[in-house]
Amino acid sequence: MDPLLHLWVWCSVRLQPRDDRGDVPGWVLVTVMSVGIVGVIWAVAEDQLGRMLRNALGSVQ
């Protein structure tokens, strides 16, 4: 990489004002927690959930 280009990129990134808003937004936290809960439930009850889905789809036909 060209040293001048590297310096220009570094300076342009460093000189931009930062927008520190603090904490993680609530919706991100809710999304991550929901994915975690679904993952735990799926890991514990994968066989039962699969069986329930197959039974439900079979009863529709």
PDB file with SEQRES, HELIX, SHEET and CRYST1 records, atoms N, CA, C and O in Angstrom:
SEQRES   1 A   61  MET ASP PRO LEU LEU HIS LEU TRP VAL TRP CYS SER VAL          
SEQRES   2 A   61  ARG LEU GLN PRO ARG ASP ASP ARG GLY ASP VAL PRO GLY          
SEQRES   3 A   61  TRP VAL LEU VAL THR VAL MET SER VAL GLY ILE VAL GLY          
SEQRES   4 A   61  VAL ILE TRP ALA VAL ALA GLU ASP GLN LEU GLY ARG MET          
SEQRES   5 A   61  LEU ARG ASN ALA LEU GLY SER VAL GLN                          
HELIX    1 AA1 PRO A    3  ARG A   14  1                                  12    
HELIX    2 AA2 GLY A   26  VAL A   44  1                                  19    
HELIX    3 AA3 GLU A   46  VAL A   60  1                                  15    
CRYST1    1.000    1.000    1.000  90.00  90.00  90.00 P 1           1          
ATOM      1  N   MET A   1       0.855  -1.175   0.000  1.00  0.00           N  
ATOM      2  CA  MET A   1       0.000   0.000   0.000  1.00  0.00           C  
ATOM      3  C   MET A   1       0.895   1.230   0.000  1.00  0.00           C  
ATOM      4  O   MET A   1       1.913   1.272   0.691  1.00  0.00           O  
ATOM      5  N   ASP A   2       0.516   2.202  -0.759  1.00  0.00           N  
ATOM      6  CA  ASP A   2       1.261   3.445  -0.853  1.00  0.00           C  
ATOM      7  C   ASP A   2       1.262   4.146   0.506  1.00  0.00           C  
ATOM      8  O   ASP A   2       0.197   4.294   1.106  1.00  0.00           O  
ATOM      9  N   PRO A   3       2.417   4.582   1.010  1.00  0.00           N  
ATOM     10  CA  PRO A   3       2.469   5.222   2.329  1.00  0.00           C  
ATOM     11  C   PRO A   3       1.633   6.486   2.413  1.00  0.00           C  
ATOM     12  O   PRO A   3       1.039   6.769   3.453  1.00  0.00           O  
ATOM     13  N   LEU A   4       1.578   7.258   1.318  1.00  0.00           N  
ATOM     14  CA  LEU A   4       0.767   8.478   1.335  1.00  0.00           C  
ATOM     15  C   LEU A   4      -0.721   8.143   1.439  1.00  0.00           C  
ATOM     16  O   LEU A   4      -1.464   8.793   2.174  1.00  0.00           O  
ATOM     17  N   LEU A   5      -1.140   7.133   0.700  1.00  0.00           N  
ATOM     18  CA  LEU A   5      -2.540   6.711   0.768  1.00  0.00           C  
ATOM     19  C   LEU A   5      -2.866   6.189   2.157  1.00  0.00           C  
ATOM     20  O   LEU A   5      -3.936   6.474   2.696  1.00  0.00           O  
ATOM     21  N   HIS A   6      -1.966   5.441   2.726  1.00  0.00           N  
ATOM     22  CA  HIS A   6      -2.160   4.915   4.074  1.00  0.00           C  
ATOM     23  C   HIS A   6      -2.299   6.057   5.076  1.00  0.00           C  
ATOM     24  O   HIS A   6      -3.174   6.019   5.941  1.00  0.00           O  
ATOM     25  N   LEU A   7      -1.456   7.058   4.969  1.00  0.00           N  
ATOM     26  CA  LEU A   7      -1.524   8.219   5.866  1.00  0.00           C  
ATOM     27  C   LEU A   7      -2.824   8.978   5.676  1.00  0.00           C  
ATOM     28  O   LEU A   7      -3.443   9.415   6.646  1.00  0.00           O  
ATOM     29  N   TRP A   8      -3.240   9.135   4.420  1.00  0.00           N  
ATOM     30  CA  TRP A   8      -4.482   9.865   4.145  1.00  0.00           C  
ATOM     31  C   TRP A   8      -5.690   9.127   4.746  1.00  0.00           C  
ATOM     32  O   TRP A   8      -6.560   9.744   5.359  1.00  0.00           O  
ATOM     33  N   VAL A   9      -5.729   7.809   4.563  1.00  0.00           N  
ATOM     34  CA  VAL A   9      -6.842   7.022   5.109  1.00  0.00           C  
ATOM     35  C   VAL A   9      -6.830   7.091   6.624  1.00  0.00           C  
ATOM     36  O   VAL A   9      -7.880   7.268   7.242  1.00  0.00           O  
ATOM     37  N   TRP A  10      -5.659   6.953   7.232  1.00  0.00           N  
ATOM     38  CA  TRP A  10      -5.566   6.987   8.689  1.00  0.00           C  
ATOM     39  C   TRP A  10      -6.015   8.336   9.230  1.00  0.00           C  
ATOM     40  O   TRP A  10      -6.753   8.392  10.213  1.00  0.00           O  
ATOM     41  N   CYS A  11      -5.579   9.421   8.601  1.00  0.00           N  
ATOM     42  CA  CYS A  11      -5.961  10.759   9.060  1.00  0.00           C  
ATOM     43  C   CYS A  11      -7.442  11.015   8.860  1.00  0.00           C  
ATOM     44  O   CYS A  11      -8.081  11.616   9.723  1.00  0.00           O  
ATOM     45  N   SER A  12      -8.001  10.577   7.750  1.00  0.00           N  
ATOM     46  CA  SER A  12      -9.420  10.826   7.499  1.00  0.00           C  
ATOM     47  C   SER A  12     -10.290  10.064   8.485  1.00  0.00           C  
ATOM     48  O   SER A  12     -11.352  10.546   8.878  1.00  0.00           O  
ATOM     49  N   VAL A  13      -9.854   8.893   8.882  1.00  0.00           N  
ATOM     50  CA  VAL A  13     -10.625   8.121   9.859  1.00  0.00           C  
ATOM     51  C   VAL A  13     -10.475   8.741  11.244  1.00  0.00           C  
ATOM     52  O   VAL A  13     -11.457   8.855  11.978  1.00  0.00           O  
ATOM     53  N   ARG A  14      -9.283   9.133  11.603  1.00  0.00           N  
ATOM     54  CA  ARG A  14      -9.008   9.676  12.929  1.00  0.00           C  
ATOM     55  C   ARG A  14      -9.610  11.058  13.154  1.00  0.00           C  
ATOM     56  O   ARG A  14      -9.975  11.391  14.282  1.00  0.00           O  
ATOM     57  N   LEU A  15      -9.720  11.862  12.110  1.00  0.00           N  
ATOM     58  CA  LEU A  15     -10.168  13.243  12.285  1.00  0.00           C  
ATOM     59  C   LEU A  15     -11.682  13.391  12.228  1.00  0.00           C  
ATOM     60  O   LEU A  15     -12.204  14.474  12.493  1.00  0.00           O  
ATOM     61  N   GLN A  16     -12.392  12.329  11.889  1.00  0.00           N  
ATOM     62  CA  GLN A  16     -13.847  12.406  11.846  1.00  0.00           C  
ATOM     63  C   GLN A  16     -14.390  12.425  13.268  1.00  0.00           C  
ATOM     64  O   GLN A  16     -13.901  11.694  14.129  1.00  0.00           O  
ATOM     65  N   PRO A  17     -15.402  13.259  13.520  1.00  0.00           N  
ATOM     66  CA  PRO A  17     -15.978  13.272  14.866  1.00  0.00           C  
ATOM     67  C   PRO A  17     -16.658  11.949  15.180  1.00  0.00           C  
ATOM     68  O   PRO A  17     -17.319  11.359  14.325  1.00  0.00           O  
ATOM     69  N   ARG A  18     -16.493  11.499  16.386  1.00  0.00           N  
ATOM     70  CA  ARG A  18     -17.096  10.233  16.801  1.00  0.00           C  
ATOM     71  C   ARG A  18     -18.480  10.476  17.369  1.00  0.00           C  
ATOM     72  O   ARG A  18     -18.732  11.492  18.018  1.00  0.00           O  
ATOM     73  N   ASP A  19     -19.353   9.553  17.123  1.00  0.00           N  
ATOM     74  CA  ASP A  19     -20.721   9.627  17.628  1.00  0.00           C  
ATOM     75  C   ASP A  19     -20.895   8.530  18.670  1.00  0.00           C  
ATOM     76  O   ASP A  19     -21.417   7.456  18.372  1.00  0.00           O  
ATOM     77  N   ASP A  20     -20.462   8.804  19.871  1.00  0.00           N  
ATOM     78  CA  ASP A  20     -20.577   7.818  20.944  1.00  0.00           C  
ATOM     79  C   ASP A  20     -21.942   7.967  21.597  1.00  0.00           C  
ATOM     80  O   ASP A  20     -22.205   8.930  22.318  1.00  0.00           O  
ATOM     81  N   ARG A  21     -22.777   7.025  21.335  1.00  0.00           N  
ATOM     82  CA  ARG A  21     -24.121   7.085  21.918  1.00  0.00           C  
ATOM     83  C   ARG A  21     -24.242   6.251  23.179  1.00  0.00           C  
ATOM     84  O   ARG A  21     -25.303   6.222  23.803  1.00  0.00           O  
ATOM     85  N   GLY A  22     -23.176   5.575  23.559  1.00  0.00           N  
ATOM     86  CA  GLY A  22     -23.209   4.834  24.807  1.00  0.00           C  
ATOM     87  C   GLY A  22     -23.561   3.383  24.622  1.00  0.00           C  
ATOM     88  O   GLY A  22     -22.911   2.661  23.866  1.00  0.00           O  
ATOM     89  N   ASP A  23     -24.580   2.967  25.307  1.00  0.00           N  
ATOM     90  CA  ASP A  23     -24.955   1.565  25.424  1.00  0.00           C  
ATOM     91  C   ASP A  23     -25.459   0.967  24.113  1.00  0.00           C  
ATOM     92  O   ASP A  23     -25.795   1.679  23.167  1.00  0.00           O  
ATOM     93  N   VAL A  24     -25.501  -0.353  24.090  1.00  0.00           N  
ATOM     94  CA  VAL A  24     -26.075  -1.076  22.963  1.00  0.00           C  
ATOM     95  C   VAL A  24     -27.578  -0.786  22.949  1.00  0.00           C  
ATOM     96  O   VAL A  24     -28.226  -0.821  23.995  1.00  0.00           O  
ATOM     97  N   PRO A  25     -28.130  -0.501  21.769  1.00  0.00           N  
ATOM     98  CA  PRO A  25     -29.575  -0.245  21.716  1.00  0.00           C  
ATOM     99  C   PRO A  25     -30.374  -1.435  22.238  1.00  0.00           C  
ATOM    100  O   PRO A  25     -29.953  -2.585  22.119  1.00  0.00           O  
ATOM    101  N   GLY A  26     -31.499  -1.143  22.802  1.00  0.00           N  
ATOM    102  CA  GLY A  26     -32.334  -2.180  23.396  1.00  0.00           C  
ATOM    103  C   GLY A  26     -32.771  -3.246  22.417  1.00  0.00           C  
ATOM    104  O   GLY A  26     -32.850  -4.422  22.775  1.00  0.00           O  
ATOM    105  N   TRP A  27     -33.057  -2.853  21.180  1.00  0.00           N  
ATOM    106  CA  TRP A  27     -33.543  -3.847  20.217  1.00  0.00           C  
ATOM    107  C   TRP A  27     -32.460  -4.855  19.871  1.00  0.00           C  
ATOM    108  O   TRP A  27     -32.768  -6.007  19.565  1.00  0.00           O  
ATOM    109  N   VAL A  28     -31.201  -4.444  19.914  1.00  0.00           N  
ATOM    110  CA  VAL A  28     -30.108  -5.388  19.656  1.00  0.00           C  
ATOM    111  C   VAL A  28     -30.043  -6.409  20.783  1.00  0.00           C  
ATOM    112  O   VAL A  28     -29.892  -7.606  20.539  1.00  0.00           O  
ATOM    113  N   LEU A  29     -30.155  -5.936  21.999  1.00  0.00           N  
ATOM    114  CA  LEU A  29     -30.119  -6.826  23.158  1.00  0.00           C  
ATOM    115  C   LEU A  29     -31.286  -7.806  23.132  1.00  0.00           C  
ATOM    116  O   LEU A  29     -31.100  -8.993  23.401  1.00  0.00           O  
ATOM    117  N   VAL A  30     -32.479  -7.329  22.814  1.00  0.00           N  
ATOM    118  CA  VAL A  30     -33.650  -8.206  22.746  1.00  0.00           C  
ATOM    119  C   VAL A  30     -33.471  -9.251  21.645  1.00  0.00           C  
ATOM    120  O   VAL A  30     -33.824 -10.415  21.836  1.00  0.00           O  
ATOM    121  N   THR A  31     -32.928  -8.847  20.500  1.00  0.00           N  
ATOM    122  CA  THR A  31     -32.719  -9.787  19.396  1.00  0.00           C  
ATOM    123  C   THR A  31     -31.712 -10.863  19.775  1.00  0.00           C  
ATOM    124  O   THR A  31     -31.944 -12.046  19.528  1.00  0.00           O  
ATOM    125  N   VAL A  32     -30.603 -10.463  20.371  1.00  0.00           N  
ATOM    126  CA  VAL A  32     -29.576 -11.433  20.757  1.00  0.00           C  
ATOM    127  C   VAL A  32     -30.110 -12.389  21.821  1.00  0.00           C  
ATOM    128  O   VAL A  32     -29.850 -13.591  21.763  1.00  0.00           O  
ATOM    129  N   MET A  33     -30.848 -11.867  22.780  1.00  0.00           N  
ATOM    130  CA  MET A  33     -31.399 -12.730  23.825  1.00  0.00           C  
ATOM    131  C   MET A  33     -32.434 -13.693  23.254  1.00  0.00           C  
ATOM    132  O   MET A  33     -32.494 -14.850  23.667  1.00  0.00           O  
ATOM    133  N   SER A  34     -33.246 -13.229  22.311  1.00  0.00           N  
ATOM    134  CA  SER A  34     -34.250 -14.106  21.694  1.00  0.00           C  
ATOM    135  C   SER A  34     -33.583 -15.238  20.923  1.00  0.00           C  
ATOM    136  O   SER A  34     -34.019 -16.386  21.006  1.00  0.00           O  
ATOM    137  N   VAL A  35     -32.536 -14.923  20.178  1.00  0.00           N  
ATOM    138  CA  VAL A  35     -31.811 -15.954  19.439  1.00  0.00           C  
ATOM    139  C   VAL A  35     -31.204 -16.958  20.411  1.00  0.00           C  
ATOM    140  O   VAL A  35     -31.220 -18.161  20.152  1.00  0.00           O  
ATOM    141  N   GLY A  36     -30.676 -16.478  21.514  1.00  0.00           N  
ATOM    142  CA  GLY A  36     -30.108 -17.376  22.517  1.00  0.00           C  
ATOM    143  C   GLY A  36     -31.143 -18.302  23.121  1.00  0.00           C  
ATOM    144  O   GLY A  36     -30.890 -19.494  23.294  1.00  0.00           O  
ATOM    145  N   ILE A  37     -32.297 -17.765  23.439  1.00  0.00           N  
ATOM    146  CA  ILE A  37     -33.366 -18.583  24.033  1.00  0.00           C  
ATOM    147  C   ILE A  37     -33.840 -19.645  23.043  1.00  0.00           C  
ATOM    148  O   ILE A  37     -34.016 -20.807  23.412  1.00  0.00           O  
ATOM    149  N   VAL A  38     -34.046 -19.249  21.794  1.00  0.00           N  
ATOM    150  CA  VAL A  38     -34.481 -20.218  20.776  1.00  0.00           C  
ATOM    151  C   VAL A  38     -33.406 -21.289  20.578  1.00  0.00           C  
ATOM    152  O   VAL A  38     -33.725 -22.467  20.412  1.00  0.00           O  
ATOM    153  N   GLY A  39     -32.145 -20.886  20.595  1.00  0.00           N  
ATOM    154  CA  GLY A  39     -31.058 -21.858  20.448  1.00  0.00           C  
ATOM    155  C   GLY A  39     -31.029 -22.871  21.568  1.00  0.00           C  
ATOM    156  O   GLY A  39     -30.834 -24.061  21.324  1.00  0.00           O  
ATOM    157  N   VAL A  40     -31.219 -22.420  22.789  1.00  0.00           N  
ATOM    158  CA  VAL A  40     -31.227 -23.330  23.937  1.00  0.00           C  
ATOM    159  C   VAL A  40     -32.419 -24.274  23.872  1.00  0.00           C  
ATOM    160  O   VAL A  40     -32.281 -25.476  24.100  1.00  0.00           O  
ATOM    161  N   ILE A  41     -33.588 -23.727  23.561  1.00  0.00           N  
ATOM    162  CA  ILE A  41     -34.787 -24.569  23.465  1.00  0.00           C  
ATOM    163  C   ILE A  41     -34.619 -25.595  22.343  1.00  0.00           C  
ATOM    164  O   ILE A  41     -34.981 -26.761  22.503  1.00  0.00           O  
ATOM    165  N   TRP A  42     -34.071 -25.157  21.207  1.00  0.00           N  
ATOM    166  CA  TRP A  42     -33.879 -26.077  20.080  1.00  0.00           C  
ATOM    167  C   TRP A  42     -32.890 -27.176  20.440  1.00  0.00           C  
ATOM    168  O   TRP A  42     -33.096 -28.334  20.077  1.00  0.00           O  
ATOM    169  N   ALA A  43     -31.820 -26.830  21.147  1.00  0.00           N  
ATOM    170  CA  ALA A  43     -30.814 -27.831  21.521  1.00  0.00           C  
ATOM    171  C   ALA A  43     -31.388 -28.867  22.477  1.00  0.00           C  
ATOM    172  O   ALA A  43     -31.035 -30.044  22.404  1.00  0.00           O  
ATOM    173  N   VAL A  44     -32.263 -28.438  23.365  1.00  0.00           N  
ATOM    174  CA  VAL A  44     -32.826 -29.353  24.366  1.00  0.00           C  
ATOM    175  C   VAL A  44     -33.926 -30.222  23.763  1.00  0.00           C  
ATOM    176  O   VAL A  44     -34.005 -31.413  24.063  1.00  0.00           O  
ATOM    177  N   ALA A  45     -34.773 -29.642  22.920  1.00  0.00           N  
ATOM    178  CA  ALA A  45     -35.972 -30.352  22.471  1.00  0.00           C  
ATOM    179  C   ALA A  45     -36.004 -30.549  20.959  1.00  0.00           C  
ATOM    180  O   ALA A  45     -37.082 -30.505  20.365  1.00  0.00           O  
ATOM    181  N   GLU A  46     -34.857 -30.764  20.321  1.00  0.00           N  
ATOM    182  CA  GLU A  46     -34.814 -30.870  18.861  1.00  0.00           C  
ATOM    183  C   GLU A  46     -35.659 -32.041  18.346  1.00  0.00           C  
ATOM    184  O   GLU A  46     -36.405 -31.885  17.379  1.00  0.00           O  
ATOM    185  N   ASP A  47     -35.548 -33.191  18.975  1.00  0.00           N  
ATOM    186  CA  ASP A  47     -36.303 -34.362  18.515  1.00  0.00           C  
ATOM    187  C   ASP A  47     -37.811 -34.146  18.661  1.00  0.00           C  
ATOM    188  O   ASP A  47     -38.579 -34.442  17.746  1.00  0.00           O  
ATOM    189  N   GLN A  48     -38.225 -33.632  19.814  1.00  0.00           N  
ATOM    190  CA  GLN A  48     -39.650 -33.420  20.051  1.00  0.00           C  
ATOM    191  C   GLN A  48     -40.216 -32.359  19.109  1.00  0.00           C  
ATOM    192  O   GLN A  48     -41.329 -32.506  18.603  1.00  0.00           O  
ATOM    193  N   LEU A  49     -39.447 -31.283  18.871  1.00  0.00           N  
ATOM    194  CA  LEU A  49     -39.932 -30.236  17.973  1.00  0.00           C  
ATOM    195  C   LEU A  49     -40.046 -30.754  16.544  1.00  0.00           C  
ATOM    196  O   LEU A  49     -41.005 -30.427  15.845  1.00  0.00           O  
ATOM    197  N   GLY A  50     -39.091 -31.549  16.106  1.00  0.00           N  
ATOM    198  CA  GLY A  50     -39.161 -32.137  14.771  1.00  0.00           C  
ATOM    199  C   GLY A  50     -40.346 -33.057  14.620  1.00  0.00           C  
ATOM    200  O   GLY A  50     -41.036 -33.042  13.600  1.00  0.00           O  
ATOM    201  N   ARG A  51     -40.580 -33.864  15.647  1.00  0.00           N  
ATOM    202  CA  ARG A  51     -41.732 -34.780  15.618  1.00  0.00           C  
ATOM    203  C   ARG A  51     -43.044 -34.001  15.578  1.00  0.00           C  
ATOM    204  O   ARG A  51     -43.958 -34.359  14.835  1.00  0.00           O  
ATOM    205  N   MET A  52     -43.138 -32.937  16.377  1.00  0.00           N  
ATOM    206  CA  MET A  52     -44.355 -32.115  16.369  1.00  0.00           C  
ATOM    207  C   MET A  52     -44.589 -31.489  15.004  1.00  0.00           C  
ATOM    208  O   MET A  52     -45.722 -31.450  14.523  1.00  0.00           O  
ATOM    209  N   LEU A  53     -43.525 -30.998  14.379  1.00  0.00           N  
ATOM    210  CA  LEU A  53     -43.658 -30.383  13.060  1.00  0.00           C  
ATOM    211  C   LEU A  53     -44.104 -31.410  12.023  1.00  0.00           C  
ATOM    212  O   LEU A  53     -44.987 -31.128  11.212  1.00  0.00           O  
ATOM    213  N   ARG A  54     -43.504 -32.593  12.043  1.00  0.00           N  
ATOM    214  CA  ARG A  54     -43.902 -33.637  11.087  1.00  0.00           C  
ATOM    215  C   ARG A  54     -45.364 -34.050  11.309  1.00  0.00           C  
ATOM    216  O   ARG A  54     -46.094 -34.246  10.337  1.00  0.00           O  
ATOM    217  N   ASN A  55     -45.801 -34.186  12.555  1.00  0.00           N  
ATOM    218  CA  ASN A  55     -47.195 -34.538  12.842  1.00  0.00           C  
ATOM    219  C   ASN A  55     -48.147 -33.451  12.371  1.00  0.00           C  
ATOM    220  O   ASN A  55     -49.204 -33.745  11.812  1.00  0.00           O  
ATOM    221  N   ALA A  56     -47.769 -32.178  12.597  1.00  0.00           N  
ATOM    222  CA  ALA A  56     -48.637 -31.080  12.185  1.00  0.00           C  
ATOM    223  C   ALA A  56     -48.759 -31.027  10.665  1.00  0.00           C  
ATOM    224  O   ALA A  56     -49.854 -30.854  10.129  1.00  0.00           O  
ATOM    225  N   LEU A  57     -47.619 -31.178   9.968  1.00  0.00           N  
ATOM    226  CA  LEU A  57     -47.667 -31.153   8.513  1.00  0.00           C  
ATOM    227  C   LEU A  57     -48.386 -32.371   7.947  1.00  0.00           C  
ATOM    228  O   LEU A  57     -49.058 -32.273   6.921  1.00  0.00           O  
ATOM    229  N   GLY A  58     -48.249 -33.518   8.611  1.00  0.00           N  
ATOM    230  CA  GLY A  58     -48.940 -34.721   8.164  1.00  0.00           C  
ATOM    231  C   GLY A  58     -50.442 -34.625   8.349  1.00  0.00           C  
ATOM    232  O   GLY A  58     -51.193 -35.189   7.553  1.00  0.00           O  
ATOM    233  N   SER A  59     -50.893 -33.937   9.365  1.00  0.00           N  
ATOM    234  CA  SER A  59     -52.335 -33.816   9.592  1.00  0.00           C  
ATOM    235  C   SER A  59     -52.989 -32.839   8.626  1.00  0.00           C  
ATOM    236  O   SER A  59     -54.206 -32.887   8.450  1.00  0.00           O  
ATOM    237  N   VAL A  60     -52.232 -31.964   8.003  1.00  0.00           N  
ATOM    238  CA  VAL A  60     -52.775 -31.022   7.039  1.00  0.00           C  
ATOM    239  C   VAL A  60     -53.097 -31.700   5.737  1.00  0.00           C  
ATOM    240  O   VAL A  60     -54.057 -31.323   5.065  1.00  0.00           O  
ATOM    241  N   GLN A  61     -52.314 -32.698   5.360  1.00  0.00           N  
ATOM    242  CA  GLN A  61     -52.515 -33.370   4.072  1.00  0.00           C  
ATOM    243  C   GLN A  61     -53.723 -34.199   4.057  1.00  0.00           C  
ATOM    244  O   GLN A  61     -54.028 -34.828   3.044  1.00  0.00           O  
TER     245      GLN A  61                                                      
END                                                                             
